């Protein structure tokens, strides 16, 4: 299971509310950056 899917599952189950908001924001930033890097550098 990818980290992106994991975050989506967490949001669906309302777990993100229990997690610190800053941590959630950092997770999304990390995911967004990694996805952007994949687009910039195709395998």
Rosetta constraint file for C-alpha pairs under 8 A:
AtomPair CA 1 CA 5 HARMONIC 6.54 0.50
AtomPair CA 1 CA 6 HARMONIC 6.78 0.50
AtomPair CA 2 CA 6 HARMONIC 6.25 0.50
AtomPair CA 3 CA 7 HARMONIC 6.27 0.50
AtomPair CA 3 CA 31 HARMONIC 7.65 0.50
AtomPair CA 4 CA 8 HARMONIC 6.41 0.50
AtomPair CA 4 CA 31 HARMONIC 6.62 0.50
AtomPair CA 5 CA 9 HARMONIC 6.14 0.50
AtomPair CA 6 CA 10 HARMONIC 6.17 0.50
AtomPair CA 7 CA 11 HARMONIC 6.20 0.50
AtomPair CA 8 CA 12 HARMONIC 6.15 0.50
AtomPair CA 9 CA 13 HARMONIC 6.23 0.50
AtomPair CA 10 CA 14 HARMONIC 6.15 0.50
AtomPair CA 10 CA 15 HARMONIC 5.00 0.50
AtomPair CA 10 CA 16 HARMONIC 5.87 0.50
AtomPair CA 11 CA 15 HARMONIC 5.91 0.50
AtomPair CA 11 CA 16 HARMONIC 5.41 0.50
AtomPair CA 14 CA 18 HARMONIC 7.67 0.50
AtomPair CA 15 CA 19 HARMONIC 6.55 0.50
AtomPair CA 16 CA 20 HARMONIC 7.53 0.50
AtomPair CA 16 CA 21 HARMONIC 7.52 0.50
AtomPair CA 16 CA 24 HARMONIC 6.92 0.50
AtomPair CA 17 CA 21 HARMONIC 7.38 0.50
AtomPair CA 19 CA 23 HARMONIC 7.05 0.50
AtomPair CA 19 CA 24 HARMONIC 6.91 0.50
AtomPair CA 20 CA 24 HARMONIC 6.47 0.50
AtomPair CA 21 CA 25 HARMONIC 6.21 0.50
AtomPair CA 22 CA 26 HARMONIC 6.17 0.50
AtomPair CA 23 CA 27 HARMONIC 6.14 0.50
AtomPair CA 24 CA 28 HARMONIC 6.30 0.50
AtomPair CA 25 CA 29 HARMONIC 6.18 0.50
AtomPair CA 26 CA 30 HARMONIC 6.08 0.50
AtomPair CA 27 CA 31 HARMONIC 6.16 0.50
AtomPair CA 28 CA 32 HARMONIC 5.93 0.50
AtomPair CA 29 CA 33 HARMONIC 6.00 0.50
AtomPair CA 30 CA 34 HARMONIC 6.09 0.50
AtomPair CA 31 CA 35 HARMONIC 6.08 0.50
AtomPair CA 32 CA 36 HARMONIC 6.12 0.50
AtomPair CA 33 CA 37 HARMONIC 6.15 0.50
AtomPair CA 34 CA 38 HARMONIC 6.32 0.50
AtomPair CA 35 CA 39 HARMONIC 6.49 0.50
AtomPair CA 36 CA 40 HARMONIC 6.26 0.50
AtomPair CA 37 CA 41 HARMONIC 5.90 0.50
AtomPair CA 38 CA 42 HARMONIC 5.68 0.50
AtomPair CA 38 CA 43 HARMONIC 7.64 0.50
